[in-house]
Amino acid sequence: MLSRTAASLYWIGRYVERAEFTARLIEATLRLDALSARPAGKTAWESALLVVGAEAGFAGSGGEMGPGPVSAFLTLAPDNPSSIRSCLDSARWNAKSVRTALTRDAWETINRAWLGLRGVNDMGDSRDTLALIERVRAETRGFEGALGRMLRNEAYAFLGLGAAIERADNTARLIDVKYHLLLPEGEKVGGIIDRDQWTTILHTVSANTAYRWLYREELKPWLVADMLICKRELPRSLAGSAVEVVEHLAFIGKRLGRQGEADRLARRRLDNLGRTSIDSVFGQGLHEYLEGFLIENAVLAQAIAAQFRFG
């Protein structure tokens, strides 16, 4: 497989995953904003921007902090590299260059998602926004389904590898923002707003039911953090994503005969996560742990690019 083909497949995985996550984040924040008393709603939109690293870009746009302007910036803004439109533009551009490596279903879902935003210039009201976001999510779910039906070859592995790297990054940022920035000043931990926000976090990663299965008790913040960091059973957890990265790299290594620093870093991260408990995470500081994880994930992504000569 050519390095540029591998790179395009890897970035398709990352961009589609990022688009889906941003769609989930917008939907969850809209629902939180509708349920929360002020000033929790404004804080929730600030946190949504922080999760995807778009706070500076939004401030430069001159938009007013609120559901309409922030939703539009996160969905449609062409100058926001994390917007759903930008992600789908990049995913489609990469997909066009590797059409022969994708199944027809995989290509059509990406193209359909891109076309669905092509003529949209206004988000409308909250109901219109939710309808648009649901269409995006339907297409990204369709892409996941198309991947599930793909031949298990190098193309499949590079797509999955990109998605797993992106998923780990998104989840770590989501936990970090919630724990340190989201709860409004004067609101108590464990209060109604705090509980609603943690429920929203679970909704963002589709883990409400998973929480009840794993813990079978009322929502507790430290248990949510435990699930999103340590539980391999949850695909969107840090541990679950780490497992996928190791598996995809091992598969690619066997098929292409190319293993290296990325494999070593991925296995070391998985081993460390296997020895990690939520008590030890809080002992060193949750923010510090997540900050270290994000740096580690970025280093691993760089090692993947170098190992497979993405250029």
ABEGO torsion letter per residue (X at the ends): XBAAAAAAAAAAAAAAAAAAAAAAAAAAAAAAAAABBOAAAAAAAAAAAAAAGAAAAAAAAGBBBEAAAAAAAAAABAABAABAAAAAAAAAAAAAAAAAABBAAAAAAAAAAAAAAAABABAEBAAAAAAAAAAAAAAAAAAAAAAAABBBBAAAAAAAAAAAAAAAAAAAAAAAAAAAAABBBGBBBGBAAAAAAAAAAAAAAGAAAAAAAAAGBBBBAAAAAAAAAABAABAABAAAAAAAAAAAAAAAAAAAGBBBAAAAAAAAAAAAAAABBAAAAAAAEAAAAAAAAAAAAAAAAAAAAAAAGAX
